[in-house]
Amino acid sequence: MTAAPALPAAWAYMVRCPDGSLYAGWTNDLARRLRAHRTGKGARYTRMRGQGGTLALAYAEPCAGKSAALKREAALKRLPKAEKEALAAAWAAQNRVTLRMAAPADAPAVAALYNHYVANGTACFQHTLASAADFAKDIAAVRKAGPFLLAENAAGALLGYACAHPWAEKDGFAWDAEATVYLAPAAVGRGIGGRLYRALLAILQAQGYCNVYARITHPNPASTAFHRRFGFVRYAVEPHTAYKNGQWLDLAYWRLALCPPPPDPAPVQKRLPAAALRAILAAESE
Ligand SMILES: CC(C)(COP(=O)(O)OP(=O)(O)OC[C@H]1O[C@@H](n2cnc3c(N)ncnc32)[C@H](O)[C@@H]1OP(=O)(O)O)[C@@H](O)C(=O)NCCC(=O)NCCS
């Protein structure tokens, strides 16, 4: 089995405010802290300079715990502007996001990422860790008719994945796909899920798929907000349908129509021409 990677206990970070200035802070939950800054519930500084634009993560440094992170935060705050900018530039270069199509050889990294969610929380209902062999088969199966996308940083580390399984087996469902997305915990909240989903949906649309479905644990506020943002609409909830971590959980069904139902749909293209695929992936890479 492929073990889930450990999540840093704390972070020292900098965000770039809409006015171009850098704010340094610390947190033990980077995604939540970023969202707080973006919604005006973070620091007074970012609230004052955060109006009318996008606030983006500019630097993130994993720390062993709160006291180490507080020390690094203080050190970052003391740095001259030029040194802060140099750190941010180096971090941006290392964390440049590239999207590509997965191959079965990527299975160990994908399994390790997914296993974080098997071992922690209820985003997925699986109890036992997935193996690389499971994912090697899954990637190969998905790629027969749809995308299995990876987001990587400049060093080739996996930041997240999104894929589209067939929704149901019978021929009549050939225009329907089920979307799935998982980010490495340290990569949540930086817009990487959005890049993956925009590319995934663009590929499915270009292939000729009509409907995309998502099954989401209810509640899963991040995934719910994320899917709503992409236009998915919830149409059903199965109550108490899955048991994990000592509780019975509901499962919500979400749907996005990629096009009005065509009267005489052309068969889905199993593979897009390489140039079309490259263009979609490039548009969502940095
Ligand atoms: C759900 C998930 C994929 C979102 O990925 P992400 O990279 O953090 O999302 P993005 O930063 O691209 O956010 C895109 C939009 O989704 C919405 N969103 C994402 N996370 C949100 C949150 N925690 N709260 C509210 N809205 C959220 C926002 O509208 C956001 O746009 P904005 O930042 O302009 O407001 C990610 O949180 C994740 O991997 N979660 C754990 C695994 C999981 O639950 N997967 C889904 C299984 S069904």
The ligand as an SDF file (V2000), in Angstrom:
LIG
                    3D

 48 50  0  0  0  0  0  0  0  0999 V2000
  -12.5000   20.6660   -3.3060 C   0  0  0  0  0  0  0  0  0  0  0  0
  -11.0880   20.9710   -3.7930 C   0  0  0  0  0  0  0  0  0  0  0  0
  -10.7560   20.0840   -4.9610 C   0  0  0  0  0  0  0  0  0  0  0  0
  -11.0230   22.4430   -4.2390 C   0  0  0  0  0  0  0  0  0  0  0  0
   -9.7360   22.6940   -4.8370 O   0  0  0  0  0  0  0  0  0  0  0  0
   -8.9640   24.0830   -4.6100 P   0  0  0  0  0  0  0  0  0  0  0  0
   -7.7680   24.1120   -5.4690 O   0  0  0  0  0  0  0  0  0  0  0  0
   -8.7760   24.3040   -3.1640 O   0  0  0  0  0  0  0  0  0  0  0  0
  -10.0610   25.0970   -5.1700 O   0  0  0  0  0  0  0  0  0  0  0  0
   -9.7630   26.4830   -5.8690 P   0  0  0  0  0  0  0  0  0  0  0  0
   -8.7740   27.2470   -5.0510 O   0  0  0  0  0  0  0  0  0  0  0  0
   -9.4410   26.2670   -7.3020 O   0  0  0  0  0  0  0  0  0  0  0  0
  -11.1840   27.1730   -5.7340 O   0  0  0  0  0  0  0  0  0  0  0  0
  -12.0670   27.3850   -6.8370 C   0  0  0  0  0  0  0  0  0  0  0  0
  -13.3660   27.9130   -6.2880 C   0  0  0  0  0  0  0  0  0  0  0  0
  -14.0240   26.9000   -5.5050 O   0  0  0  0  0  0  0  0  0  0  0  0
  -14.6500   27.4950   -4.3620 C   0  0  0  0  0  0  0  0  0  0  0  0
  -14.0400   26.9350   -3.1420 N   0  0  0  0  0  0  0  0  0  0  0  0
  -13.0190   26.0520   -3.0880 C   0  0  0  0  0  0  0  0  0  0  0  0
  -12.7590   25.7360   -1.7990 N   0  0  0  0  0  0  0  0  0  0  0  0
  -13.6400   26.4240   -1.0400 C   0  0  0  0  0  0  0  0  0  0  0  0
  -13.8810   26.4990    0.3620 C   0  0  0  0  0  0  0  0  0  0  0  0
  -13.1560   25.8130    1.2530 N   0  0  0  0  0  0  0  0  0  0  0  0
  -14.8830   27.2950    0.8070 N   0  0  0  0  0  0  0  0  0  0  0  0
  -15.6200   28.0180   -0.0720 C   0  0  0  0  0  0  0  0  0  0  0  0
  -15.4300   27.9940   -1.4110 N   0  0  0  0  0  0  0  0  0  0  0  0
  -14.4650   27.1980   -1.8870 C   0  0  0  0  0  0  0  0  0  0  0  0
  -14.4450   28.9780   -4.4700 C   0  0  0  0  0  0  0  0  0  0  0  0
  -15.5400   29.5390   -5.1830 O   0  0  0  0  0  0  0  0  0  0  0  0
  -13.1870   29.0680   -5.3130 C   0  0  0  0  0  0  0  0  0  0  0  0
  -13.0820   30.2390   -6.0540 O   0  0  0  0  0  0  0  0  0  0  0  0
  -12.4930   31.5820   -5.3350 P   0  0  0  0  0  0  0  0  0  0  0  0
  -11.2070   31.1650   -4.6820 O   0  0  0  0  0  0  0  0  0  0  0  0
  -12.3180   32.4960   -6.4990 O   0  0  0  0  0  0  0  0  0  0  0  0
  -13.5060   32.0030   -4.3540 O   0  0  0  0  0  0  0  0  0  0  0  0
  -10.0420   20.8010   -2.6570 C   0  0  0  0  0  0  0  0  0  0  0  0
  -10.4840   21.5350   -1.5400 O   0  0  0  0  0  0  0  0  0  0  0  0
   -9.8180   19.3520   -2.2360 C   0  0  0  0  0  0  0  0  0  0  0  0
   -9.0280   18.6370   -2.8390 O   0  0  0  0  0  0  0  0  0  0  0  0
  -10.5130   18.9380   -1.1690 N   0  0  0  0  0  0  0  0  0  0  0  0
  -10.3110   17.6250   -0.5690 C   0  0  0  0  0  0  0  0  0  0  0  0
  -10.7310   16.4810   -1.4710 C   0  0  0  0  0  0  0  0  0  0  0  0
  -12.1700   16.5820   -1.8730 C   0  0  0  0  0  0  0  0  0  0  0  0
  -13.0480   16.8880   -1.0650 O   0  0  0  0  0  0  0  0  0  0  0  0
  -12.3890   16.3080   -3.1610 N   0  0  0  0  0  0  0  0  0  0  0  0
  -13.7040   16.3020   -3.7190 C   0  0  0  0  0  0  0  0  0  0  0  0
  -14.2990   14.9580   -3.5160 C   0  0  0  0  0  0  0  0  0  0  0  0
  -15.9750   14.9870   -4.1240 S   0  0  0  0  0  0  0  0  0  0  0  0
  1  2  1  0
  2  3  1  0
  2  4  1  0
  2 36  1  0
  4  5  1  0
  5  6  1  0
  6  7  2  0
  6  8  1  0
  6  9  1  0
  9 10  1  0
 10 11  2  0
 10 12  1  0
 10 13  1  0
 13 14  1  0
 14 15  1  0
 15 16  1  0
 15 30  1  0
 16 17  1  0
 17 18  1  0
 17 28  1  0
 18 19  1  0
 18 27  1  0
 19 20  2  0
 20 21  1  0
 21 22  1  0
 21 27  2  0
 22 23  1  0
 22 24  2  0
 24 25  1  0
 25 26  2  0
 26 27  1  0
 28 29  1  0
 28 30  1  0
 30 31  1  0
 31 32  1  0
 32 33  2  0
 32 34  1  0
 32 35  1  0
 36 37  1  0
 36 38  1  0
 38 39  2  0
 38 40  1  0
 40 41  1  0
 41 42  1  0
 42 43  1  0
 43 44  2  0
 43 45  1  0
 45 46  1  0
 46 47  1  0
 47 48  1  0
M  END
$$$$
